[in-house]
């Protein structure tokens, strides 16, 4: 009985499945028993394919979310609301990071135990607390040298 209306077809198929539930169950069980090895291989392939796909999508979402959080935080702590270094104006986000203005990052990391993307999330979650700025890595290193925060062998030698 060919039904052109999708709603009527759906109702017809529902009723047919209800009336033939026992026969379908027996048929499916017999099919599974005769094709068990083949179905196991297909199921394993599907699982591996879906697993790789879901892992890839999860990783892409995580990377995208981390990048958005980092960008938001860097924009907040820069002077003009865009992600740039407050000292030199460098704008490549790959080299920008958050700097502790009072140079107390080591102590804070010890208390908070959050680094990297979890630190950026912490800043956003805590309504962007004071005491931070956006600096490029060059300016951060220069600040460390000027404040004598780095090892002696890295400091410039006096003539």
C-alpha positions as CSV (number, residue, x, y, z in Angstrom):
1,X,0.0,0.0,0.0
2,X,2.0,3.0,-1.2
3,X,1.2,6.1,0.8
4,X,2.5,9.4,-0.5
5,X,1.6,11.4,2.6
6,X,4.5,11.1,5.0
7,X,2.3,11.3,8.0
8,X,0.0,8.5,6.8
9,X,3.1,6.4,5.9
10,X,4.5,6.9,9.4
11,X,1.2,5.9,11.0
12,X,1.0,2.8,8.8
13,X,4.6,1.7,9.5
14,X,4.0,2.2,13.3
15,X,1.0,0.0,13.2
16,X,2.7,-2.6,11.1
17,X,5.7,-2.8,13.5
18,X,3.3,-3.1,16.5
19,X,1.4,-5.9,14.8
20,X,4.6,-7.8,13.7
21,X,6.8,-7.2,16.8
22,X,7.3,-10.9,17.5
23,X,8.2,-11.8,14.0
24,X,10.6,-8.8,13.7
25,X,12.3,-9.8,17.0
26,X,12.8,-13.4,15.8
27,X,14.0,-12.2,12.3
28,X,16.6,-9.8,13.8
29,X,17.8,-12.5,16.3
30,X,18.3,-15.0,13.5
31,X,20.0,-12.4,11.3
32,X,22.4,-11.5,14.2
33,X,23.3,-15.2,14.8
34,X,24.1,-15.8,11.1
35,X,26.1,-12.6,10.6
36,X,27.6,-12.1,14.1
37,X,31.3,-11.9,13.0
38,X,30.5,-9.5,10.2
39,X,28.4,-7.3,12.4
40,X,31.1,-7.2,15.1
41,X,33.6,-5.9,12.6
42,X,31.3,-3.3,11.3
43,X,30.4,-2.2,14.8
44,X,34.0,-1.9,15.7
45,X,34.8,0.2,12.6
46,X,31.8,2.5,13.3
47,X,32.9,2.9,16.9
48,X,36.5,3.8,15.9
49,X,35.3,6.2,13.3
50,X,32.8,7.9,15.6
51,X,35.3,7.9,18.4
52,X,38.0,9.7,16.3
53,X,35.4,12.1,15.0
54,X,34.0,12.9,18.4
55,X,37.5,13.4,19.9
56,X,38.4,15.7,17.0
57,X,35.2,17.7,17.4
58,X,35.7,17.9,21.2
59,X,39.3,19.1,20.8
60,X,38.2,21.7,18.2
61,X,35.5,23.0,20.6
62,X,38.0,23.1,23.5
63,X,40.6,24.9,21.5
64,X,38.1,27.4,20.1
65,X,36.7,28.0,23.6
66,X,40.2,28.5,25.1
67,X,41.1,30.9,22.3
68,X,37.9,33.0,22.9
69,X,38.5,33.2,26.7
70,X,42.1,34.2,26.2
71,X,41.1,36.8,23.6
72,X,38.4,38.3,25.9
73,X,40.8,38.5,28.9
74,X,43.6,40.0,26.8
75,X,41.2,42.6,25.4
76,X,40.0,43.5,28.9
77,X,43.5,44.0,30.3
78,X,44.9,46.0,27.4
79,X,44.5,49.8,27.2
80,X,42.1,50.3,24.3
81,X,39.9,47.2,24.5
82,X,41.7,45.2,21.7
83,X,44.3,42.5,22.3
84,X,47.6,44.5,22.2
85,X,50.6,44.9,24.5
86,X,50.2,47.9,26.8
87,X,53.9,48.8,26.5
88,X,54.8,48.4,22.8
89,X,51.5,47.8,21.0
90,X,52.3,44.4,19.6
91,X,49.1,42.6,18.6
92,X,49.9,39.0,17.6
93,X,47.8,37.0,20.1
94,X,50.2,34.1,19.9
95,X,52.8,36.1,21.8
96,X,50.5,38.0,24.2
97,X,49.8,37.0,27.8
98,X,48.7,38.3,31.1
99,X,51.3,39.9,33.3
100,X,51.0,40.5,37.1
101,X,51.7,44.2,37.5
102,X,53.2,43.7,41.0
103,X,55.4,40.8,39.7
104,X,53.8,38.5,42.2
105,X,52.8,35.8,39.7
106,X,54.8,33.0,41.4
107,X,53.1,33.5,44.7
108,X,49.6,33.7,43.1
109,X,50.2,30.6,41.1
110,X,51.2,28.8,44.3
111,X,47.9,29.8,46.0
112,X,45.6,29.4,43.0
113,X,47.2,26.4,41.3
114,X,45.8,27.5,38.0
115,X,48.0,28.2,34.9
116,X,47.4,28.7,31.2
117,X,43.8,28.6,30.1
118,X,42.5,27.8,33.5
119,X,44.0,31.1,34.7
120,X,42.3,33.0,31.9
121,X,39.0,31.3,32.9
122,X,39.6,32.2,36.5
123,X,40.1,35.9,35.6
124,X,36.9,36.0,33.6
125,X,34.9,34.1,36.3
126,X,36.1,36.5,39.0
127,X,35.0,39.6,37.0
128,X,38.5,40.6,35.9
129,X,40.2,41.6,39.2
130,X,42.7,44.4,39.3
131,X,46.5,43.9,39.2
132,X,47.0,42.5,35.7
133,X,47.9,43.8,32.2
134,X,48.4,42.5,28.7
135,X,52.0,42.2,27.7
136,X,53.9,40.6,24.8
137,X,56.5,38.1,25.8
138,X,59.4,40.5,24.9
139,X,58.0,43.1,27.2
140,X,57.5,40.6,29.9
141,X,61.1,39.4,29.6
142,X,62.4,43.0,29.6
143,X,60.3,43.7,32.7
144,X,61.8,40.7,34.4
145,X,65.4,41.8,33.6
146,X,64.7,45.4,34.7
147,X,63.2,44.2,38.0
148,X,66.0,41.7,38.5
149,X,63.6,38.8,38.7
150,X,65.5,36.4,36.5
151,X,68.7,34.4,37.0
152,X,72.0,36.2,37.2
153,X,73.4,34.6,34.1
154,X,70.6,36.2,32.0
155,X,71.3,39.7,33.2
156,X,73.6,41.9,31.0
157,X,77.2,41.9,32.1
158,X,78.8,45.2,33.3
159,X,82.0,46.1,31.5
